Amino acid sequence: MSAAVKSYAAVDLGASSGRVMAGRVGLDSLELTEAHRFVNRPVRVPEGLRWDILSLYAGVLDGLRAAGQVDSVGIDSWAVDYGLLDADGALLGNPVHYRDSRTEGVAEKVWATVPAAELYAATGLQYAPFNTLYQLTADQLGGAQRLLMIPDLLTYWLTGEQGTELTNASTTQLIDPRTRAWSYDIAQRLGIDLELFAPLRQPGDPAGLLRPEVLEETGLSGPVPVTAVGSHDTASAVAAVPASGERFAYICTGTWSLAGLELEAPVLTEESRAANFTNELGLDGTVRYLRNIMGLWLLQECLRAWGDPDLGALLLDASKVPALRSVVDAGDAAFLAPGRMPERIAGACRVSGQPVPESPAEVTRCILDSLALAHRRAVQDAQRLAGHPVDVVHVVGGGTRNALLCQLTADACGLPVVAGPTEAAALGNVLVQARAHGLVGDLAGMRRLLVNTQPLTRYEPRGGTERWRAAQARLAAP
């Protein structure tokens, strides 16, 4: 194994912003710097909500230029969405945004052919109205000859080569999590042609070389390989959880909160389906057993409605608001669509007979208490359903910057919270590339390197969990 330090570009696309991070990895070193950050702003056109994929690709090219010469490039992004290509490999329109309304009522049509319980037993994926399966059922595929998930589409534009990375494919509801291969039975029963998908790739597989035109535009000297990483950003983020051993839960925080466990096998019971847990695939044969929670989207939408006030001052004011005065269900699909979020949260509190938060500080405290309560429920439910106890909760992602949320999560769970790293998805992306090039070892070795190189903050639980149990019971009351 070489002792040299190598450089990697991690393209990490979130639902509201994208970034290209430059990582330098040695046997005992790991450094990450931001090369370029850009906005990911969806566009509403007459036919619905669309991703501005050309703007995102331009941001990727600008980021690679800013990153400078690298030994490899990896791409991760949000899940479920895709682009459709014609027979010549040209994109057929801008990819549809998962918050678009076209999938309303589609799940019921799917369940008429494959009942929900059968679908879960075969694919292990939680119900969400925007799952790729429901999007495909809603779409008029027309002349589409190829479907590429968002990271695979950008990889194709960079390299000219097509593939379907496994961790992201597992969010389509068309993968069997036991075999880690396509569920041909489900696809056939629903009339979905799996030939639309390019061949499956594993994290660490080669995904091609940057095309000459890309090298010219970015100023890089070839050859520069693109390496398949955990292209679902949550897969990369979980790979970067700085845990030791197996007795840990994780919460990947950002626009969404993804809370759950890392397991060796999926949990496909009816009880698990009823609790709306998903079984997505991770690195090295692992399963990400987790629940989707609305996450900091609730606060992001409120900040937008309030004209983007100073977040630090708002969180300080929120910390002075009495705890657990009002809570909402942070997993409720009623909060999925954008717009009027403060009024919708206030309305939910009013309907449930709780005090109605009025000031921005009160609404913010309601959101953070509600998120911490949802984190508590997810961590408790996951342990029970999987028979997998934990001693610590690792919080990674953008929410690690929110000390109040981290402390409230520790209080609610009654467990210590270790917060960090913030750029977990980018770090996981970089480490998979470094492993493919022989610089780091197995998943445990990747995590040891993170513990030794990344700043982490520990929050101890305070005050007992009785008040959180009471708030949970209050939320569950009819």
C-alpha positions in Angstrom: 0.0 0.0 0.0 1.4 3.4 -1.0 2.2 5.9 1.6 1.6 8.8 -0.8 -1.1 11.3 -0.2 -3.7 11.4 -3.0 -6.4 13.9 -4.0 -10.0 13.2 -4.7 -12.9 15.4 -5.9 -16.2 14.6 -4.2 -19.3 15.9 -6.0 -22.0 16.0 -3.3 -25.4 17.2 -4.4 -28.1 18.0 -1.9 -31.7 19.0 -2.4 -31.0 22.7 -1.9 -27.3 23.1 -2.8 -24.4 21.3 -4.4 -20.7 21.3 -3.6 -17.5 20.0 -4.9 -15.1 19.1 -2.1 -11.4 18.4 -2.5 -10.2 15.5 -0.2 -6.6 14.6 0.5 -6.0 11.2 1.9 -3.0 9.4 3.3 -2.5 6.4 5.5 -3.1 8.5 8.6 -4.4 11.7 7.2 -7.7 13.0 5.9 -8.4 16.6 4.9 -11.4 18.0 3.2 -11.8 21.5 1.8 -14.6 23.1 -0.2 -13.6 23.9 -3.8 -17.0 25.2 -5.0 -20.5 25.5 -3.7 -23.6 26.3 -5.8 -27.3 26.6 -5.4 -29.7 23.8 -6.4 -32.8 25.7 -7.2 -35.7 23.7 -8.7 -37.9 25.4 -11.3 -41.6 25.3 -11.5 -42.8 25.2 -15.1 -46.3 24.7 -16.5 -46.0 20.9 -16.5 -44.7 20.7 -12.9 -41.6 21.0 -10.7 -38.3 20.2 -12.4 -34.6 20.0 -11.4 -32.4 22.4 -13.3 -30.0 19.7 -14.2 -27.9 21.8 -16.7 -27.2 24.3 -14.0 -26.1 21.5 -11.6 -23.8 20.0 -14.3 -22.3 23.5 -14.9 -21.7 23.7 -11.1 -19.9 20.3 -11.2 -17.7 21.5 -14.0 -16.9 24.7 -12.2 -16.1 22.7 -9.1 -13.8 20.3 -10.8 -11.9 23.3 -12.3 -11.6 24.9 -8.8 -10.5 21.6 -7.2 -7.5 21.3 -9.5 -5.7 18.1 -10.4 -7.2 15.0 -8.7 -6.6 11.3 -8.8 -10.3 10.5 -9.0 -13.8 11.9 -9.0 -16.9 10.5 -7.3 -20.5 11.7 -7.4 -23.3 11.4 -4.8 -26.7 13.0 -4.6 -30.3 12.7 -3.3 -32.2 9.5 -4.2 -35.2 8.4 -6.2 -35.0 10.9 -9.1 -33.8 10.2 -12.6 -33.2 11.4 -16.2 -34.6 9.7 -19.3 -32.4 9.3 -22.4 -33.4 8.6 -26.0 -31.7 6.0 -28.3 -28.9 8.5 -29.0 -28.2 9.1 -25.3 -29.8 12.6 -25.3 -31.7 13.7 -22.3 -35.5 13.8 -22.7 -36.4 16.9 -20.7 -35.4 18.1 -17.2 -35.7 15.4 -14.5 -38.9 15.7 -12.4 -38.5 16.8 -8.8 -39.6 14.3 -6.2 -41.9 17.0 -4.6 -43.8 17.2 -7.9 -47.5 16.3 -7.5 -47.7 13.8 -10.3 -47.4 10.7 -8.0 -50.5 11.6 -5.9 -52.8 8.6 -5.8 -50.3 6.4 -7.8 -49.4 4.2 -4.9 -52.9 2.9 -4.6 -52.9 1.9 -8.3 -49.6 0.0 -7.8 -51.0 -1.7 -4.7 -54.0 -2.9 -6.7 -51.6 -5.1 -8.6 -49.0 -5.8 -5.9 -50.4 -5.3 -2.4 -48.3 -3.1 -0.2 -47.4 -5.9 2.1 -46.1 -8.0 -0.8 -44.2 -5.1 -2.2 -42.5 -4.5 1.2 -41.7 -8.2 1.7 -40.0 -8.2 -1.7 -38.1 -4.8 -1.7 -38.0 -3.7 1.9 -38.7 -0.1 1.0 -40.8 2.2 3.1 -43.8 3.9 1.6 -43.1 7.4 0.3 -45.2 8.9 -2.5 -42.1 9.9 -4.5 -40.4 6.5 -4.6 -39.0 5.8 -8.1 -41.4 3.0 -8.6 -44.4 5.4 -8.3 -42.7 8.0 -10.4 -42.2 5.4 -13.2 -45.8 4.3 -12.9 -46.9 8.0 -13.3 -44.5 8.8 -16.1 -45.2 8.6 -19.9 -41.9 7.0 -20.8 -42.5 7.6 -24.5 -39.3 7.2 -26.5 -37.1 6.7 -23.4 -34.4 4.0 -24.0 -32.4 4.5 -20.8 -33.0 5.6 -17.2 -30.1 7.0 -15.2 -30.4 8.1 -11.6 -29.1 11.6 -11.0 -25.5 10.7 -10.0 -25.3 8.2 -12.9 -26.6 10.8 -15.3 -23.9 13.3 -14.3 -21.3 10.5 -14.5 -22.5 9.7 -18.0 -22.0 13.2 -19.1 -18.5 13.3 -17.6 -17.4 10.0 -19.0 -19.7 8.8 -21.7 -20.3 5.5 -19.8 -23.5 4.3 -18.3 -24.1 2.4 -15.1 -26.5 2.2 -12.2 -24.8 2.4 -8.8 -26.3 -0.1 -6.3 -26.9 2.0 -3.1 -29.0 4.5 -5.1 -30.7 1.7 -7.1 -31.9 0.3 -3.8 -34.1 3.4 -3.4 -36.1 2.6 -6.6 -38.2 -0.1 -4.9 -37.1 -2.5 -7.6 -34.1 -4.1 -5.8 -34.4 -7.2 -3.5 -32.3 -6.3 -0.4 -31.6 -9.9 0.3 -30.0 -10.7 -3.1 -28.8 -7.1 -3.7 -30.1 -7.5 -7.3 -33.1 -6.5 -9.3 -36.5 -7.8 -8.3 -37.6 -9.1 -11.7 -40.9 -10.5 -10.3 -42.0 -7.1 -9.0 -40.9 -5.3 -12.2 -42.7 -7.8 -14.4 -46.0 -7.7 -12.5 -46.0 -3.9 -12.7 -45.0 -3.8 -16.4 -41.6 -2.1 -15.8 -38.9 -2.9 -18.2 -35.7 -3.3 -16.3 -33.7 -3.0 -19.5 -34.3 0.7 -19.0 -31.6 0.6 -16.4 -27.9 0.4 -17.1 -25.9 -2.5 -15.6 -25.4 -2.3 -11.8 -22.2 -1.0 -10.3 -20.9 -1.4 -6.8 -19.3 1.4 -4.7 -15.6 1.4 -5.6 -16.1 0.2 -9.2 -14.5 2.2 -12.0 -17.1 4.3 -13.8 -15.0 5.6 -16.7 -12.5 8.4 -17.5 -13.3 12.1 -17.9 -14.0 12.8 -21.6 -11.4 14.9 -23.5 -14.0 17.7 -23.7 -14.4 17.7 -19.9 -10.7 17.8 -19.4 -10.4 20.8 -21.7 -13.2 22.6 -20.0 -11.9 22.0 -16.4 -8.3 22.4 -17.2 -7.4 18.9 -15.8 -4.8 16.7 -17.2 -5.9 13.2 -18.1 -6.4 10.4 -17.5 -8.8 11.2 -14.6 -10.9 8.2 -13.5 -14.4 8.5 -12.1 -15.0 6.1 -9.3 -18.5 4.8 -8.3 -19.1 5.7 -4.7 -22.1 5.3 -2.4 -24.0 7.5 -4.9 -27.0 7.9 -2.6 -25.7 10.7 -0.4 -27.1 8.8 2.7 -25.0 5.8 1.8 -21.9 7.9 1.7 -22.9 9.7 4.9 -23.4 6.5 6.8 -20.1 5.2 5.6 -18.6 8.3 7.3 -20.2 7.7 10.7 -17.3 7.7 13.1 -18.5 4.7 15.1 -16.6 1.9 16.7 -18.4 -1.5 17.0 -22.0 -2.2 16.0 -24.0 -0.7 18.9 -24.8 2.6 17.4 -27.6 4.5 15.8 -27.1 7.3 13.2 -29.1 10.3 12.2 -28.1 11.9 8.9 -29.3 15.4 9.2 -30.0 18.0 6.5 -33.1 18.7 4.4 -34.2 15.3 5.7 -33.4 13.4 8.8 -32.6 9.7 8.1 -32.5 7.9 11.4 -31.7 4.3 12.0 -29.2 1.4 12.2 -26.6 -0.3 10.1 -27.5 -4.0 9.8 -26.1 -7.1 8.2 -29.5 -8.2 6.8 -32.9 -6.5 6.0 -35.9 -6.5 8.3 -38.9 -7.4 6.1 -41.6 -8.0 8.7 -45.1 -6.7 8.5 -44.4 -4.8 11.8 -41.5 -3.1 10.1 -43.6 -2.1 7.2 -46.3 -0.7 9.4 -43.6 1.4 11.2 -42.5 2.7 7.7 -38.9 1.7 8.0 -36.9 1.2 4.9 -34.1 -1.2 4.0 -31.6 0.5 1.7 -28.3 -0.9 0.7 -24.9 0.4 2.1 -21.3 -0.4 1.7 -19.8 -3.9 2.1 -23.1 -5.8 2.2 -24.6 -3.6 4.9 -28.3 -2.5 5.1 -29.3 1.0 6.1 -32.4 0.3 8.2 -33.9 3.7 8.7 -36.9 6.0 8.8 -37.3 9.2 6.7 -38.2 12.2 8.8 -39.0 15.6 7.3 -35.8 17.1 8.8 -34.6 20.7 8.6 -36.7 21.2 5.6 -39.3 22.5 8.0 -37.0 25.1 9.3 -35.6 26.0 5.9 -39.0 26.7 4.6 -39.9 28.8 7.6 -36.6 30.8 7.2 -37.6 31.4 3.6 -41.0 32.6 4.6 -39.5 35.0 7.2 -37.1 36.5 4.7 -34.0 34.5 5.9 -33.3 36.1 9.3 -30.1 35.5 11.2 -30.1 31.8 12.1 -27.8 32.0 15.1 -29.9 34.7 16.8 -33.1 32.8 16.0 -31.7 29.6 17.6 -30.6 31.5 20.7 -34.1 32.9 21.0 -35.6 29.4 20.5 -33.4 28.0 23.2 -35.2 30.3 25.7 -38.7 29.2 24.7 -40.2 26.6 27.1 -39.5 23.1 26.0 -42.1 20.8 24.4 -44.8 23.4 24.6 -46.1 22.3 21.2 -45.0 19.5 18.9 -46.0 18.2 15.5 -45.4 14.9 13.6 -42.2 15.6 11.7 -42.8 12.6 9.5 -46.2 13.8 8.3 -46.5 14.0 4.5 -48.6 17.2 5.0 -45.3 19.1 5.4 -43.8 17.7 2.2 -44.8 20.4 -0.2 -43.1 23.9 -0.1 -44.8 27.1 0.9 -46.5 28.7 4.0 -44.7 26.4 6.4 -45.1 28.6 9.6 -48.9 28.7 9.0 -49.1 25.0 8.4 -47.2 24.2 11.6 -49.4 26.6 13.6 -52.4 24.9 12.0 -51.3 21.5 13.0 -50.8 22.6 16.6 -54.2 24.3 16.6 -56.0 21.1 15.3 -54.2 19.0 18.0 -55.3 21.3 20.8 -51.8 22.5 21.7 -50.7 26.1 22.2 -50.2 27.7 18.8 -46.6 29.0 18.2 -46.7 32.6 17.0 -43.2 34.2 17.0 -40.4 32.8 14.8 -38.6 31.7 18.0 -41.7 29.7 19.1 -42.2 28.1 15.7 -38.4 27.2 15.6 -38.6 25.7 19.0 -41.6 23.7 18.0 -39.7 22.4 14.9 -36.6 21.4 16.9 -38.5 19.7 19.7 -40.6 17.9 17.1 -37.5 16.7 15.2 -35.8 15.5 18.4 -39.0 13.7 19.3 -39.1 12.1 15.9 -35.4 11.1 16.3 -36.3 9.5 19.6 -39.2 7.5 18.1 -37.1 6.3 15.1 -34.1 5.2 17.3 -36.4 3.4 19.7 -38.5 1.7 17.0 -35.4 0.6 15.0 -33.9 -1.1 18.0 -37.1 -2.9 18.8 -37.9 -4.0 15.3 -34.4 -5.1 14.5 -33.5 -6.5 17.9 -30.4 -4.4 17.8 -29.7 -2.3 21.0 -27.5 0.8 20.8 -25.4 2.8 23.3 -24.8 6.0 21.3 -26.4 8.1 18.6 -24.2 9.5 15.9 -25.5 12.7 14.2 -23.8 13.6 10.9 -24.5 16.1 8.2 -25.6 19.7 8.3 -27.6 19.4 11.5 -24.4 19.0 13.5 -24.0 22.8 13.3 -27.3 23.1 15.2 -26.1 22.6 18.8 -29.6 23.0 20.2 -31.0 20.2 17.9 -28.1 17.9 18.9 -28.6 18.5 22.6 -32.4 18.0 22.3 -31.8 14.8 20.4 -29.6 13.5 23.3 -32.2 14.5 25.8 -35.0 12.9 23.9 -33.2 9.6 23.2 -31.7 9.4 26.7 -28.4 8.5 25.0 -25.2 10.4 24.3 -25.0 12.0 20.9 -21.7 12.3 19.0 -22.1 15.1 16.4 -19.8 15.2 13.4 -18.6 15.2 10.8 -20.7 17.9 9.1 -19.7 17.0 5.5 -20.2 13.3 6.1 -21.5 12.5 2.6 -18.5 14.2 1.0 -16.1 12.4 3.4 -17.7 9.0 2.7 -17.5 9.8 -1.0 -13.8 10.6 -0.7 -13.0 7.5 1.4 -14.6 5.1 -1.0 -12.5 6.6 -3.8 -9.4 6.3 -1.6 -10.2 2.7 -0.7 -10.6 1.9 -4.4 -7.1 3.2 -4.8 -5.6 1.3 -1.9 -5.2 4.1 0.6 -7.6 2.8 3.3 -8.9 -0.6 4.3 -12.3 -1.9 5.3 -15.3 0.1 6.6 -13.9 -0.1 10.2 -10.6 1.3 9.0 -12.4 4.2 7.2 -14.2 5.0 10.5 -11.0 4.9 12.6 -9.4 7.4 10.2 -12.5 9.7 10.7 -12.3 9.4 14.5 -8.6 10.3 14.4 -8.9 13.3 12.0 -12.3 14.9 12.3 -13.6 17.2 15.0 -16.5 15.6 17.0 -18.7 17.0 19.7 -20.3 14.9 22.4 -23.7 15.8 24.0 -24.8 14.0 27.2 -28.5 13.6 27.9 -30.1 15.9 30.5 -33.2 15.8 32.6 -34.5 12.3 32.0 -36.9 11.2 29.3 -40.3 11.3 31.1 -41.3 14.6 29.5 -40.4 13.3 26.1 -42.5 10.2 26.7 -45.4 12.5 27.7 -45.0 14.6 24.5 -44.9 11.5 22.4 -48.1 10.3 24.0 -49.7 13.7 23.5 -48.8 13.6 19.8 -50.2 10.1 19.5 -53.5 11.0 21.1 -56.5 11.1 18.7 
